[in-house]
Amino acid sequence: MLGDCLELKESIEKETGFALSFEGIHKWITFIHSKQNDVLPVPNRYFGVFEDGSLKIRGIEARRHDTPVFFCKFQQEVLEIMSKGNNIKEVRSLLPKVQYIYYKYVQLLKENKVPTDQLALTKRLSKDSNNYQNRNTVESNALTKLNNEGEFLKAGEILRYIITDYYQNRSKNNRATPIELVNEGTTCYDVKRYIELLAEACNSVTAPFGLKLTLSSVPVSSLQSYPAISERSEGYGEYPSCNKD
């Protein structure tokens, strides 16, 4: 097969006049569907496994700069498990292990064992922060809190924030807190919302193989907020490396 691939590469180069790179042969590769069209895949969002077991990832959460480290590391761990499969059938047989990893990360959220900075979402501002005040978004809420403290971000700067009450169950003005204003021991992250985001990160890579998780998939009795912490807690454990583009 390798010889056929190299022969095809040389043939294309000869016909087009363009040099091509050859990275290797995939055991399997999956292109993620467009968010606007669940039938049409997009060429810049995919993941796959080479014959040597190494991963090739583009455009999904584990490679995006705005993804919280917690979700990046979770998805990387899931992909490492899935990479052990040599074909679609074998990958599907590994999905129960993926579900176990998902439940483990859910429990970390519920038990307040996730450092605050690993849950921080990021957004690069397209305009000055005082121009976001009329929007009902978590980013706008975080920016308003910064502005009220006399801190203003300029267009192009990065906002980092923690989701504290996404569905406004406790207060309309506390959907998010900028990382600069997080108060250790009193700032509470929204466990329910973070579990929903965790499920989305899981589904990005497992849905093509038939596994799609929801909040109701979590075998737990309650979803409450817990005081945020910034240091690694005992039992938090180590994650696999998370390399982004």
Secondary structure by P-SEA (a helix, b strand, c coil): caaaaaaaaaaaaaaccbbbbbcccccbbbbbccccccccccccccccccccbbbbbcccccccccccaaaaaaaaaaaaaaaccccaaaaaaaaaaaaaaaaaaaaaaaaccccccccbbbbbbccccccccccccaaaaaaaaaaaacccccccbbbbbbbcccccccccccccccccccccccccccaaaaaaaaaaaaaccccccccccccccccccbbbbcccccccccccccccccccc
